[in-house]
Amino acid sequence: MKRTLFTIVNILITLTLFAQKQPDINSIIDKNARVTAFAETDNSYWYGTDKGLYRIKKKSMRVYFFNEKNSALPSDNVTCICTKPDGEVYVGTDKGILRYDLYALINITTENSDIPSNNIKFLSFDPKKGITVRTIDNSMAMVK
């Protein structure tokens, strides 16, 4: 009985010490920003706001901020975020999609894809089809 209790206590202590804690986003984002989307990959937390995009690396808790002025983000108004199992991140905005492929930031718009509108409402991942895009007028398209 004592051995079992000792083992359980050790497991709980280990889990507590090594558990990844999600950052307090309210202490990180601009006070005037409203969180509009959230996604998580193996390495990062992604927060979309109406003022830009925040990426927080899990191990270091280093914060990266993306907006129209300092990155390829097509709009500061992030509407949705979708991740793929390989770590790719798709960020929907009211002016197109930003794709992060682990190396580069790439814009996806009506000019270089089949999406019917740049005003993105919803993104989701389907392993067989790719990324499903729904626009503000409820039109749908697929991007890969």
Number of C-alpha atoms within 10 A of each C-alpha: 6 7 8 9 10 10 12 12 12 12 12 10 12 11 11 11 10 8 9 10 11 12 13 8 13 11 8 11 20 13 8 9 14 17 21 17 18 18 17 19 17 10 13 20 19 24 24 28 24 18 21 25 26 22 19 21 17 18 10 9 14 10 15 11 16 17 19 14 11 8 12 16 25 24 23 19 23 31 24 23 26 23 20 17 10 10 15 14 21 25 29 31 27 19 21 23 29 24 21 16 14 10 7 10 15 15 19 21 19 14 12 8 13 13 23 19 22 20 20 27 20 19 23 16 18 10 8 6 10 13 19 17 23 22 21 14 11 13 13 17 16 17 14 8
